[in-house]
Amino acid sequence: MTSTLFNSFLLAATAAVSAAQPTYDVVIYGGTSAGVAAAVQVRQMGRSVVVIEPAGRLGGLTSGGLGQTDIGNKAAIGGLAREFYRAVRKHYQDPAAWKWQSSEAYRDGGQTRTAAGEDAMWTFEPGVALGIFEAWVKAYGIEVVRRERLERKSGVALTQSIPQQIWSIRMESGRTFAGRMFIDATYEGDLMAAAGVSYTVGREANATYDETLNGVQTGQGVYHQFVDGVDPYVEPGNPASGRLPFLDPTGPGVEGSGDRRVQAYCFRMCLTDHPENRIPFHRPEGYEPLWYELLLRNFEAGERGMPWINSAMPNRKTDTNNRTGFSTDFIGQNHDYPEATYAQRAAIVARHRLYQQGLMWTLANHPRVPETIRTEVARWGMCRDEFVEGDGWQEQLYVREARRMIGDLVMTQHHCQGRERAEDPVGLAAYGMDSHHVQRYVDAEGHVRNEGDVQVGGFAPYPIGFRALVPRARECANLLVPVCLSASHIAYGSIRMEPVFMVLGQSAATAAVHALEEDVAVQAVDPVKLRRRLLADGQVLAWPVAQATN
């Protein structure tokens, strides 16, 4: 298709709605960190943009509790993503930012420790991240529409041209947004799916892309595993009494085979031990004691590890994540989430919250929990000054993976480990291949096991190809997907980090504006011109072989 024909179809299609609704240069569905970064880039390039955020709070997981930034190598992060972490540092250089402790008393840790002399900071409170995103929106005059959800069945209006183009999207309220380019920046890929773009859910078989770490992985299940000998039955030793909750009766499956299971979700809790800011853990309404029986049996079988990673954030707060065989991950209870209706998703989120609230109360109070663990957990609680609408509990669930697009380029284990290389880089991934467990099952010896955890690293940062951000050319000509991008399950486990999403959001927006300037489909943007602009904007697109990898 010639460039003139490309926009003639789109302009004709949008004419019907332009009188009542503005036609934006770029419409972004999803106000995640990727969505906000994309919007800023569009405005920096002088184009009009709107961000539609279904849940209302900007920033996704970055402002939703994930303050312990997962990176792998900080030097791989550039552009607006690095500007965000520089803004974090600038915030905490102000003495007024330190309400609940002194800056001198704070010690971060882990792989994202801020080194002396760094221009950025990598740990932060959720409210600080939200404040930065809101400041960006205000500074760049970005229109944000909150709590509007896509009508997923018939809300995407497509042209009849080949390739198809989106000309507008309609919300459940009936509100319609017309645009020339669209970006799906959601964790779920709802716009991508509704536009008819190819995608997958779950784990591919190893044979699909000639991988070794995809599909069922019982042999990798070393970490976050049950102690040997935990009995799975309601009445120990009696199969007739039935299995305890959340044990998959069909698992684990054939080693290396594919399935529709997705890695576990949780809430990345922001906790505090400051008495004036702490909300003690409570026994939630609807508490189910049997949900935690395996937790207690695991302790009684010899587990002595703390069932959380409680990473220190400023102001005596934490980012709290899953650890050991039974923890904050609600294993196996999210498999329906990617394709579920909004009502079904809300129920899944509520059940995850109930599970995690009950877990924290159990750990802090149950007499079968070892006293050392009970005492340590009990001194923590939710924060009065974070997620105040939910008494310290956030709305954003940690959706570690949902749908994944299938494009002309699928990022795989081979890209992660350097056997293949994307020749059209728009950013770098720098984390090991990482999947949380996806199922809990009974093994051949009649004991409880978790399956799905994979933690394989030892490779340098590697490029993510532009073709992994765009649909196949015949499917949609004006859509980019920087979050639910084209990647296998195990490669996505390496790519799916918040700073990388910000990088890819900025790169996707750059390509969208270039497609408008060049009057071509997104798949046909000038790669030389795109690379030149990305580098000018500070993106890191290559990794020197001799450079350190940690």
C-alpha positions in Angstrom: 0.0 0.0 0.0 1.3 3.4 -0.8 1.7 6.0 1.9 -1.0 8.2 0.4 -3.5 5.4 0.4 -2.6 4.4 4.0 -3.8 7.6 5.6 -6.7 8.1 3.1 -8.5 5.1 4.4 -8.0 6.1 8.0 -9.0 9.7 7.5 -12.1 8.7 5.7 -13.0 6.3 8.5 -12.5 8.8 11.3 -14.5 11.5 9.5 -17.7 10.0 10.8 -16.7 10.6 14.4 -14.5 13.6 14.2 -17.4 16.1 14.5 -18.3 14.7 17.9 -15.0 13.5 19.1 -11.4 14.8 18.5 -9.1 12.5 16.5 -5.9 12.1 18.4 -2.6 11.4 16.8 -2.0 8.6 19.3 -4.5 6.9 21.6 -3.0 4.9 24.5 -5.1 2.3 26.3 -3.5 1.6 29.6 -1.9 4.1 32.0 0.9 1.7 33.1 4.4 2.9 33.4 4.8 2.0 29.7 1.6 4.0 28.8 2.8 7.1 30.7 6.2 6.9 29.1 4.6 6.5 25.7 2.4 9.6 26.2 5.3 11.7 27.3 7.2 10.8 24.2 4.3 11.6 21.9 4.1 15.0 23.5 7.8 15.6 23.2 7.5 14.9 19.5 4.8 17.5 19.2 1.7 15.3 18.7 -1.7 14.9 20.4 -2.3 12.0 22.7 -4.8 10.7 25.2 -4.2 8.0 27.9 -7.2 5.9 28.9 -6.5 4.2 32.3 -9.2 1.7 33.2 -8.4 1.5 36.9 -7.7 5.2 37.5 -4.2 5.1 39.1 -1.3 5.9 36.8 1.9 3.8 36.8 0.7 0.2 37.0 3.0 -1.9 39.2 5.6 0.9 39.4 3.2 3.0 41.5 1.4 -0.2 42.7 3.9 -1.5 45.3 6.8 -2.7 43.1 9.4 -0.3 44.6 12.3 -2.8 44.5 13.1 -2.3 40.8 13.9 -5.5 39.0 16.5 -4.7 36.4 19.4 -7.1 36.1 21.8 -4.4 34.9 21.0 -0.7 35.5 23.3 0.4 32.7 20.8 -1.1 30.2 18.1 1.4 31.1 18.0 4.7 29.3 15.6 7.3 28.0 12.5 8.3 29.9 12.9 5.2 32.2 16.2 6.5 33.5 14.6 10.0 33.8 12.0 8.4 36.1 14.7 6.9 38.4 16.6 10.2 38.3 13.4 11.9 39.5 13.1 9.4 42.3 16.6 10.3 43.5 15.9 14.0 43.2 12.8 13.5 45.4 14.7 11.8 48.1 17.4 14.5 48.1 14.9 16.8 49.7 14.9 16.5 53.5 11.2 17.0 53.5 10.7 13.6 51.8 11.9 11.8 54.9 8.9 11.7 57.3 9.2 8.3 59.0 13.0 8.0 59.1 16.1 10.0 58.3 17.8 9.6 55.0 20.9 8.5 56.8 19.1 5.6 58.5 17.8 4.2 55.2 19.7 1.3 53.7 18.5 -0.2 50.4 19.6 -3.6 49.3 19.6 -6.3 46.7 20.6 -6.0 43.1 19.1 -2.5 42.8 21.2 -0.9 45.6 21.9 2.7 44.7 25.7 3.1 44.5 27.6 6.1 45.6 27.6 8.8 43.0 24.8 7.4 41.0 22.4 9.9 39.3 19.4 7.7 39.8 17.7 5.8 42.7 16.0 2.4 42.3 13.9 1.9 45.4 10.9 4.1 46.3 7.5 4.4 47.9 4.4 3.8 45.8 3.1 7.3 46.4 6.4 8.8 45.2 6.2 6.9 41.9 2.6 8.1 41.5 3.6 11.7 42.1 6.3 11.6 39.4 3.9 10.2 36.9 1.2 12.7 37.7 3.8 15.5 37.5 4.8 14.3 34.0 1.2 14.3 32.9 0.8 17.8 34.1 4.0 19.1 32.7 3.4 17.8 29.2 -0.3 18.6 29.2 -1.3 15.0 28.7 -5.0 14.2 28.6 -5.8 11.3 30.9 -9.2 9.6 31.0 -9.7 7.5 34.1 -12.0 4.6 35.0 -13.1 4.0 31.4 -12.9 0.4 30.2 -12.8 -0.9 26.6 -16.0 -2.6 25.3 -14.1 -5.8 24.5 -16.7 -7.5 22.3 -17.5 -4.8 19.8 -15.7 -1.7 20.9 -12.8 -1.7 18.4 -13.8 -0.1 15.0 -11.7 -1.4 12.2 -11.4 -0.2 8.6 -12.2 -2.6 5.9 -8.9 -2.0 4.2 -6.2 -4.7 4.0 -4.3 -4.4 6.3 -6.9 -3.4 8.8 -6.5 -0.2 10.8 -8.2 0.8 14.1 -10.0 4.1 13.7 -11.7 4.3 17.1 -12.3 2.4 20.3 -15.5 2.6 22.4 -15.7 2.3 26.1 -18.4 0.5 28.1 -19.8 3.9 28.9 -20.2 4.6 25.1 -17.5 7.1 25.0 -15.5 6.8 21.8 -11.9 7.8 21.1 -10.7 8.1 17.5 -7.1 8.1 16.6 -4.5 7.6 13.9 -2.2 5.4 15.9 -3.0 3.2 18.9 -0.8 1.7 21.7 -2.0 -1.1 23.9 0.0 -0.6 27.2 -2.2 -2.8 29.4 -0.9 -5.8 31.2 -3.7 -7.9 29.8 -3.5 -7.0 26.1 -7.3 -6.2 25.9 -7.1 -3.8 23.0 -4.7 -6.1 21.0 -7.1 -9.0 21.5 -10.2 -7.0 20.6 -8.5 -5.8 17.4 -8.2 -9.4 16.2 -4.4 -9.6 16.6 -2.9 -13.1 17.1 -1.8 -13.9 20.6 -1.3 -16.8 23.0 -1.8 -17.5 26.7 0.2 -19.8 28.9 3.3 -21.8 28.2 4.4 -23.0 24.8 5.9 -26.5 24.5 9.6 -26.5 24.3 9.3 -27.9 20.8 7.4 -24.8 19.6 10.5 -22.6 19.5 13.2 -25.3 20.1 13.6 -24.1 23.7 14.5 -26.0 26.9 13.0 -23.9 29.6 9.4 -23.5 28.4 6.4 -25.7 29.2 6.2 -27.9 32.3 9.4 -27.7 34.3 9.3 -30.0 37.3 13.1 -30.4 37.1 13.6 -26.7 37.6 11.4 -26.6 40.8 14.2 -26.0 43.2 13.4 -22.6 44.6 10.2 -21.6 46.5 9.5 -25.3 47.0 7.8 -27.3 49.7 9.8 -29.2 52.3 9.9 -32.9 51.5 7.0 -34.9 52.9 4.1 -32.5 53.1 0.8 -34.4 53.0 -1.8 -33.2 50.6 -5.0 -34.6 52.1 -7.5 -33.0 54.4 -7.0 -35.9 56.8 -3.3 -36.7 56.6 -2.7 -40.0 55.0 -6.3 -40.5 53.9 -6.9 -39.9 50.1 -10.6 -40.5 50.7 -10.8 -37.3 52.8 -10.1 -35.2 49.6 -7.2 -33.0 48.7 -6.5 -29.7 50.4 -7.4 -26.5 48.4 -5.5 -25.3 45.3 -3.9 -28.6 44.4 -4.2 -29.1 40.6 -5.7 -32.6 40.0 -4.4 -32.7 36.4 -0.8 -31.7 37.1 1.9 -31.6 36.5 1.8 -32.7 32.9 4.5 -34.0 30.6 7.9 -32.4 31.1 8.4 -29.7 28.5 4.8 -29.8 27.2 2.7 -26.7 26.8 -0.4 -25.6 28.6 -2.7 -22.7 29.3 -1.3 -22.1 32.8 0.2 -18.7 33.7 2.7 -17.9 36.4 1.3 -16.9 39.8 0.1 -13.4 40.7 0.3 -11.6 44.0 0.0 -8.1 45.5 3.4 -6.4 46.1 2.6 -5.2 49.6 3.9 -2.0 50.9 4.4 -2.6 54.7 5.7 -0.6 57.6 6.9 -1.2 61.1 6.5 2.4 62.2 3.8 2.4 65.0 2.2 5.7 63.9 1.9 4.6 60.2 1.1 0.9 60.7 -2.2 -0.8 60.2 -2.0 -4.2 61.9 -2.9 -7.3 59.9 -6.5 -8.4 60.5 -8.4 -11.6 60.1 -10.5 -10.7 57.0 -14.2 -11.4 56.6 -14.5 -14.7 54.7 -11.3 -16.1 56.1 -10.9 -19.8 55.2 -8.6 -21.7 57.6 -8.2 -24.6 55.2 -6.6 -22.4 52.6 -3.5 -22.1 54.9 -3.2 -25.7 56.1 -0.4 -26.5 53.7 1.5 -23.4 55.0 1.3 -24.8 58.5 2.2 -28.3 57.5 5.2 -27.0 55.6 6.4 -25.3 58.8 5.8 -28.5 60.7 7.8 -30.5 58.1 10.8 -28.3 58.8 10.5 -25.0 56.9 12.3 -22.3 58.9 12.7 -19.6 56.2 10.8 -16.4 56.3 7.9 -16.7 53.8 8.5 -13.3 52.2 11.2 -11.1 50.6 10.7 -7.9 52.6 12.9 -5.4 50.8 13.5 -2.0 52.5 12.0 1.1 50.9 12.5 4.7 52.2 10.5 5.8 55.3 10.5 2.4 57.0 8.4 0.9 54.3 8.9 -2.3 52.2 8.2 -3.9 48.9 7.2 -7.4 50.0 7.3 -10.3 47.6 6.9 -14.1 47.5 9.5 -16.5 49.0 9.5 -20.2 50.0 7.0 -22.9 49.1 3.9 -21.2 50.5 3.8 -17.4 50.4 2.1 -14.4 48.8 1.8 -16.0 45.3 -1.7 -17.5 45.0 -0.4 -20.4 42.9 -2.8 -21.7 40.2 -5.6 -19.4 41.0 -5.1 -17.0 38.1 -5.2 -19.2 35.0 -8.6 -17.8 33.8 -7.6 -14.2 34.4 -6.1 -13.3 30.9 -9.3 -14.1 29.0 -11.8 -13.5 31.8 -14.6 -10.9 31.7 -14.2 -7.7 33.8 -16.5 -9.2 36.4 -14.6 -12.4 36.5 -11.3 -10.6 36.8 -12.7 -8.5 39.7 -13.6 -11.7 41.5 -10.1 -13.1 40.9 -8.5 -10.0 42.2 -10.8 -10.0 45.3 -9.9 -13.6 45.9 -6.2 -12.9 45.7 -6.6 -10.0 48.2 -8.6 -12.2 50.6 -6.0 -14.9 50.3 -3.1 -12.5 51.0 -4.9 -10.8 53.9 -5.6 -14.1 55.4 -2.1 -15.2 54.9 -0.6 -12.2 56.7 -3.0 -12.7 59.6 -2.2 -16.4 59.8 1.6 -15.7 59.8 1.3 -13.1 62.5 -1.1 -15.0 64.8 -1.5 -18.7 64.2 0.1 -20.8 67.0 1.3 -23.4 64.5 3.5 -20.8 62.8 7.0 -20.8 64.4 7.3 -18.2 67.1 10.2 -16.4 65.5 8.3 -15.9 62.3 5.1 -15.0 64.0 6.9 -12.3 66.0 8.7 -10.9 63.0 5.6 -10.7 60.8 3.4 -9.3 63.6 5.5 -6.1 63.9 4.6 -5.2 60.4 1.4 -3.9 58.9 -0.1 -2.0 55.9 0.7 1.7 55.6 -1.8 4.4 56.5 -0.3 6.8 54.0 -0.3 4.4 51.0 -3.3 3.2 49.0 -5.5 5.0 51.5 -8.7 4.0 49.7 -8.0 0.4 50.4 -6.7 0.7 54.0 -3.2 0.1 52.6 -4.2 -2.5 50.0 -3.7 -1.6 46.4 -6.1 -2.1 43.5 -3.3 -3.2 41.2 -2.6 -7.0 41.2 0.8 -8.1 40.0 -0.2 -9.5 36.6 3.1 -11.1 35.8 1.9 -12.3 32.4 -1.4 -12.6 30.6 -1.8 -12.5 26.8 1.3 -12.3 24.6 1.2 -11.2 21.0 2.4 -13.4 18.2 4.2 -11.3 15.7 6.6 -11.8 12.9 9.4 -11.8 15.5 8.8 -13.9 18.6 11.5 -13.2 21.3 12.6 -16.6 22.7 15.1 -18.2 25.0 17.6 -18.1 22.1 17.5 -14.3 22.1 18.0 -14.2 25.9 21.0 -16.4 25.7 22.6 -14.9 22.6 22.1 -17.6 20.1 19.8 -15.3 18.1 19.9 -11.6 17.9 17.2 -9.1 17.1 18.6 -6.8 14.3 16.0 -4.1 14.9 16.6 -3.1 18.6 14.3 -0.7 20.4 15.6 -1.4 23.9 17.5 -4.0 26.0 16.3 -6.6 28.4 18.7 -7.4 31.3 17.0 -9.8 33.7 17.4 -13.5 33.9 14.7 -15.8 32.6 12.3 -15.8 35.5 9.0 -17.5 36.0 7.1 -18.0 39.3 5.4 -21.2 39.9 2.3 -21.9 37.9 0.7 -24.9 39.7 0.7 -26.9 42.9 0.2 -30.7 42.6 0.7 -34.1 44.3 3.8 -35.9 43.2 4.3 -39.7 42.6 5.3 -40.1 46.3 2.0 -38.5 47.4 3.6 -35.2 48.6 2.9 -31.6 47.7 5.1 -29.9 45.1 5.1 -26.6 43.3 5.9 -26.4 39.5 6.8 -23.7 37.1 9.5 -21.8 38.8 12.5 -21.1 36.5 15.5 -18.9 37.4 18.2 -19.0 34.7 20.6 -16.1 34.1 24.2 -15.7 33.4 23.8 -13.8 30.1 24.4 -10.2 29.1 21.7 -7.7 28.3 20.3 -8.3 24.9 18.2 -6.4 22.3 14.5 -6.5 22.0 13.4 -6.2 18.3 10.9 -3.7 17.0 9.1 -6.4 15.2 8.1 -7.9 18.6 6.2 -4.7 19.4 4.0 -4.7 16.2 1.4 -7.1 14.9 1.9 -9.0 11.7 1.4 -6.5 8.9 -1.7 -8.1 7.6 -3.5 -8.0 11.0 -3.3 -4.3 12.0 -1.3 -1.4 10.6 -1.6 1.2 13.3 -1.2 -0.7 16.6 1.8 -1.1 18.8 2.0 -3.4 21.9 5.0 -2.7 24.2 3.8 -4.7 27.3 2.0 -7.8 25.9 4.7 -8.0 23.2 5.6 -11.0 21.1 7.6 -13.4 23.2 7.6 -16.9 24.4 6.6 -17.6 28.0 10.2 -18.0 29.2 11.6 -15.1 27.2 8.8 -12.9 28.5 9.9 -13.8 32.0 13.1 -12.0 31.3 11.6 -9.0 29.5 8.7 -8.3 31.8 10.3 -5.8 34.1 8.9 -2.3 34.7 11.9 -0.3 33.5 11.9 -2.3 30.3 8.2 -1.6 29.8 9.0 2.1 30.2 11.7 1.8 27.6 9.5 -0.1 25.2 6.6 2.3 25.7 8.8 5.3 24.7 10.2 3.4 21.7 6.7 2.3 20.6 5.5 6.0 20.8 8.5 7.1 18.8 7.6 4.6 16.1 4.0 5.6 16.1 4.9 9.2 15.5 7.3 8.2 12.8 4.6 6.2 11.1 2.4 9.4 11.0 5.3 11.5 9.7 6.2 9.0 7.0 2.5 8.2 6.3 3.1 4.4 6.5 2.0 1.4 8.5 3.8 0.9 11.8 5.5 -2.1 10.4 7.1 0.0 7.6 8.7 2.8 9.6 12.2 3.7 8.5 14.5 1.7 10.8 17.5 4.0 10.3 15.5 7.0 11.2 13.9 5.2 14.2 17.2 4.1 15.6 18.7 7.6 15.2 15.8 9.1 17.2 15.9 6.5 19.9 19.6 7.0 20.4 19.1 10.8 20.4 16.6 10.3 23.2 19.0 8.3 25.3 17.8 4.8 24.7 20.4 2.0 25.1 20.2 -0.2 22.1 23.4 -2.3 22.2 25.5 -3.9 24.8 29.3 -4.1 24.4 30.5 -7.7 24.6 33.3 -6.7 27.0 31.0 -4.8 29.4 30.3 -6.4 32.8 26.9 -8.1 33.1 26.1 -7.3 36.7 
